[in-house]
Amino acid sequence: MRPGVDPLGALDELLTDVIRQAPTATGCVGVELSGGADSGNVALAVKAAHYPEVYSFGLLVGGSTGRQQSERRRAFVEQCGFRDTTTPAMQHPPFCPGGVRALRKPHDPAGAFYQEAFDVVREQAAARRCEVMFTGSGGDEVNAHHSRTQAELPTPKPVPWLGNRAVRALAEVNEHLAPIPVLPVPTLMAFGMHNPGFLRAGIWPVSPLAHPRIVRFMEQLPHEHKRGKALFRERIRRAGLPEWVAAPAEPENFLAVLEKGLRFSGLPVLDDLLRESILVDLGYVDGKALAKARRNADFAPLVPDLLCDVLALEVGLRSLM
């Protein structure tokens, strides 16, 4: 970085310019606003872009974490002047009655565990005729400290119910990899799970933090500006928002939502899966090991979150048959 350059000013200019390029005929746009640093920075840039009509949408995670999240969101909404809509995520956990998986509607088997909750958000955005939805996707990745020349996939957690066919496939997971793309791989994977739902609702999803110009800027930025999202948090402070908004002690997460969905709706689905399973029949899952995990889940303080993956994949495959 050249001496005398203000990286905050550069980020501000870049973000606002990227957001102004979003295609919209009416200027009616939405913002996914979680209350965190990533979506908060996008929200501030959307405000600076001066769209005629801006709606914000957020999933509230519940509990003490959810109360703090709600207060942070309120601060951003008041600062930006958005028309806000919130959805309690605990009312729409994975596998909940009335959701896409419970109804067995055709859907992506690799869909995220919070798909049911975000389906509600997408319906709300469509009802308000939002043409574009700005998201904070990519913020974690552009602030991460990584090497493009010595990149390796992380070692996955052991999954005791993997079948022989899955074990053989895992042994080759690092073979014949595609070239590293411009955008971080986790960001692209998140797009694959998250964006098709917006497109089906007639909404164009835009993630400014994953724009190639932003990615390149963050790659060149000295790491002290990225550690702990330092530059992102400083931008929130400079906008006049308090420290508890810029650097919350307890960021939001969906773990409680995931646990509720697995405990009350997912385990009955697992009981059905154990009687007849595509994944077991094909050799990707060991039925006996999965049955043991099911018995253990009844007595565990938390249902293993890895069970969500196998359940979502099984239910998604069945929905396509």
C-alpha positions in Angstrom: 0.0 0.0 0.0 1.4 3.4 -1.0 2.2 5.9 1.9 -0.7 8.2 2.6 -3.4 6.1 1.1 -6.6 5.7 3.1 -7.7 2.1 2.7 -11.0 2.9 4.2 -11.7 5.5 1.6 -10.7 3.1 -1.1 -13.0 0.4 0.2 -15.8 2.9 0.5 -15.4 4.1 -3.1 -15.1 0.6 -4.5 -18.1 -0.8 -2.6 -20.4 2.1 -3.6 -19.3 1.8 -7.2 -19.9 -1.9 -7.4 -23.3 -1.6 -5.8 -24.3 1.2 -8.2 -23.7 -1.2 -11.1 -26.5 -3.5 -10.0 -29.1 -3.9 -12.8 -32.5 -2.4 -11.7 -35.2 -0.7 -13.6 -37.3 0.6 -10.7 -34.6 1.1 -8.0 -36.5 -1.2 -5.6 -33.8 -3.3 -3.9 -33.4 -5.5 -0.8 -30.5 -6.0 1.6 -29.9 -9.2 3.6 -29.0 -7.6 6.9 -27.9 -10.0 9.6 -26.4 -7.4 11.9 -22.8 -8.5 11.3 -19.8 -6.7 9.8 -20.2 -8.1 6.3 -23.9 -7.3 5.7 -23.5 -4.1 7.7 -20.8 -2.8 5.3 -22.9 -3.7 2.3 -25.9 -1.9 3.9 -23.9 1.3 4.4 -22.8 1.2 0.8 -26.4 0.6 -0.4 -27.4 3.7 1.6 -24.7 5.7 -0.1 -25.9 4.5 -3.6 -29.2 6.3 -3.0 -31.7 3.8 -4.4 -35.3 5.1 -4.4 -36.7 2.2 -2.4 -34.7 -0.1 -0.1 -36.0 -2.9 2.0 -33.9 -4.8 4.6 -34.6 -8.4 5.6 -33.2 -10.4 8.4 -33.4 -13.8 10.1 -33.4 -13.5 13.9 -31.7 -16.4 15.6 -33.4 -16.2 18.9 -32.2 -16.4 22.6 -29.7 -13.9 24.1 -27.7 -13.9 20.9 -30.8 -13.0 18.9 -31.6 -10.1 21.2 -28.2 -8.6 20.6 -28.5 -9.3 16.9 -31.8 -7.6 16.8 -30.4 -4.5 18.5 -27.5 -4.3 16.0 -29.9 -4.7 13.1 -32.1 -1.9 14.5 -29.1 0.4 14.7 -28.2 -0.3 11.0 -31.8 0.1 9.9 -32.1 3.5 11.6 -28.8 4.6 10.3 -29.7 3.7 6.7 -33.4 4.5 6.7 -34.4 1.1 5.4 -37.9 -0.5 5.5 -37.2 -3.5 7.6 -38.8 -7.0 7.8 -37.6 -9.6 10.3 -38.3 -13.4 10.4 -37.7 -15.5 13.5 -35.5 -18.3 12.2 -36.6 -20.6 15.1 -40.0 -20.7 13.5 -38.6 -22.2 10.3 -35.8 -24.7 11.3 -34.6 -27.4 8.9 -37.2 -30.1 8.2 -40.0 -28.1 9.8 -43.6 -28.8 8.8 -44.7 -26.8 5.8 -41.1 -26.4 4.6 -39.8 -27.5 1.2 -38.2 -30.7 2.7 -41.2 -31.7 4.7 -43.4 -31.2 1.7 -41.0 -33.2 -0.4 -41.0 -30.5 -3.1 -38.2 -31.0 -5.7 -35.2 -29.1 -4.4 -31.4 -29.1 -4.5 -30.1 -32.0 -2.4 -27.1 -29.8 -1.4 -29.3 -27.1 0.0 -28.2 -25.3 3.1 -29.7 -26.3 6.5 -31.3 -22.8 6.8 -33.2 -23.2 3.4 -36.6 -23.2 5.0 -35.9 -19.9 6.8 -34.5 -18.2 3.7 -37.4 -19.4 1.6 -39.6 -17.2 3.8 -37.2 -14.2 3.3 -37.3 -14.7 -0.5 -41.1 -14.8 -0.4 -41.1 -11.5 1.5 -38.7 -9.9 -0.9 -40.7 -11.0 -3.9 -43.9 -9.7 -2.3 -42.2 -6.2 -2.0 -41.2 -6.5 -5.7 -37.5 -6.2 -5.0 -35.5 -6.6 -8.2 -32.1 -7.0 -6.6 -31.0 -8.5 -3.3 -27.7 -7.4 -1.9 -26.0 -9.9 0.4 -22.9 -10.0 2.6 -21.7 -13.3 1.2 -17.9 -13.5 0.7 -16.9 -11.2 3.7 -15.3 -14.0 5.7 -13.3 -15.2 2.7 -11.9 -11.9 1.6 -10.8 -11.2 5.2 -9.2 -14.6 5.6 -5.4 -15.0 5.7 -4.6 -17.7 3.0 -2.2 -18.6 0.3 -3.1 -19.0 -3.3 0.0 -21.0 -4.0 -0.2 -23.5 -1.1 -3.9 -24.0 -0.8 -5.2 -27.3 0.7 -8.7 -28.4 1.6 -9.1 -28.7 5.4 -9.2 -32.2 6.9 -12.9 -33.1 7.4 -14.3 -34.2 10.7 -14.6 -38.0 10.9 -18.1 -39.3 9.9 -18.7 -42.7 11.6 -21.5 -43.6 9.2 -19.7 -43.3 5.9 -20.1 -46.3 3.7 -17.3 -47.9 1.7 -18.2 -46.1 -1.5 -17.9 -42.7 0.2 -14.7 -43.7 2.0 -13.1 -44.6 -1.4 -14.3 -41.3 -2.9 -12.8 -39.3 0.0 -9.4 -40.9 -0.7 -9.4 -39.1 -4.1 -11.0 -35.8 -3.0 -7.7 -33.9 -3.6 -7.0 -35.5 -7.0 -7.5 -33.6 -10.3 -8.7 -30.4 -8.7 -9.9 -27.6 -10.9 -7.7 -24.4 -11.0 -8.2 -22.0 -8.2 -10.8 -19.5 -9.3 -10.9 -15.7 -9.0 -13.5 -16.0 -6.3 -12.9 -18.0 -3.1 -14.2 -21.6 -3.4 -16.4 -21.3 -0.2 -18.1 -18.2 -1.7 -18.9 -20.0 -4.9 -20.3 -23.0 -2.9 -22.5 -20.6 -0.9 -23.7 -19.0 -4.2 -24.6 -22.5 -5.4 -26.8 -23.1 -2.3 -28.2 -19.7 -1.8 -28.7 -17.9 -5.1 -30.9 -20.2 -7.1 -33.8 -19.6 -4.7 -33.6 -15.8 -5.4 -33.5 -16.4 -9.1 -36.6 -18.6 -8.9 -38.4 -15.8 -7.1 -37.4 -13.3 -9.8 -34.8 -11.6 -7.8 -31.2 -11.0 -8.9 -28.8 -11.7 -6.0 -25.7 -9.4 -5.8 -22.8 -10.0 -3.4 -20.6 -6.9 -3.6 -17.9 -8.4 -1.3 -17.3 -11.1 -3.8 -17.0 -8.8 -6.8 -13.6 -9.4 -8.5 -12.5 -5.8 -7.8 -13.2 -6.1 -4.1 -11.5 -9.5 -4.0 -8.4 -8.1 -5.7 -8.3 -5.1 -3.4 -8.6 -7.2 -0.3 -5.9 -9.6 -1.5 -3.5 -6.7 -1.8 -4.4 -5.2 1.6 -1.9 -5.7 4.4 -3.2 -8.4 6.8 -3.5 -6.1 9.8 -6.4 -4.4 8.0 -8.1 -7.8 7.6 -7.3 -9.4 10.9 -10.6 -9.7 12.8 -12.2 -7.7 9.9 -10.5 -4.6 11.2 -11.2 -2.4 8.2 -14.8 -3.5 8.0 -15.3 -2.7 11.7 -13.6 0.6 11.4 -15.9 1.6 8.5 -18.9 0.9 10.7 -17.4 3.0 13.5 -16.7 5.9 11.1 -20.3 5.8 10.0 -21.2 6.8 13.5 -22.4 3.5 14.9 -21.4 2.4 18.4 -18.7 -0.1 19.3 -21.2 -2.9 20.3 -22.4 -2.7 16.7 -19.0 -2.5 15.1 -17.4 -5.3 17.1 -20.0 -7.4 18.9 -18.8 -9.8 21.6 -21.2 -12.5 20.5 -21.9 -12.7 16.8 -25.0 -14.4 15.5 -25.1 -18.1 14.5 -27.7 -20.6 13.5 -26.7 -23.4 15.8 -29.8 -23.2 18.0 -32.0 -23.2 14.9 -30.2 -26.3 13.6 -30.5 -28.1 16.9 -34.2 -27.4 17.1 -34.8 -28.6 13.5 -32.8 -31.8 14.0 -34.2 -32.6 17.5 -37.9 -32.2 16.7 -38.2 -32.7 12.9 -34.9 -34.3 11.7 -34.8 -37.4 13.9 -38.3 -38.6 12.8 -37.0 -38.2 9.2 -33.9 -40.2 10.2 -36.2 -43.0 11.5 -37.8 -43.2 8.1 -34.4 -43.1 6.4 -33.2 -46.1 8.4 -36.1 -48.2 7.0 -35.3 -47.4 3.4 -32.5 -45.2 2.2 -31.1 -44.3 -1.2 -27.7 -43.5 0.3 -27.5 -46.8 2.2 -28.6 -48.8 -0.9 -25.9 -47.1 -3.0 -23.1 -47.8 -0.4 -22.5 -44.2 0.6 -23.8 -44.6 4.1 -23.3 -47.5 6.6 -26.8 -48.2 7.8 -25.8 -49.9 11.0 -23.5 -47.1 12.0 -26.2 -44.5 11.2 -28.7 -46.5 13.3 -26.2 -46.3 16.2 -25.9 -42.5 15.8 -29.7 -42.3 15.8 -29.9 -44.1 19.2 -27.1 -42.0 20.7 -28.8 -38.8 19.5 -31.8 -39.4 21.9 -29.5 -39.1 24.9 -27.0 -36.5 23.6 -27.3 -32.9 24.8 -26.9 -31.8 21.2 -27.8 -33.8 18.1 -24.6 -34.0 15.9 -24.9 -31.4 13.3 -23.3 -33.7 10.7 -26.6 -35.6 10.7 -28.2 -32.7 9.0 -26.0 -33.2 6.0 -26.9 -36.9 5.5 -30.6 -36.1 6.1 -30.7 -33.1 3.8 -29.0 -35.1 1.0 -31.3 -38.1 1.4 -34.5 -36.0 1.5 -33.2 -33.9 -1.5 -32.5 -37.0 -3.6 -36.0 -38.4 -2.8 -37.6 -35.1 -3.8 -36.1 -35.6 -7.3 -37.4 -39.1 -7.8 
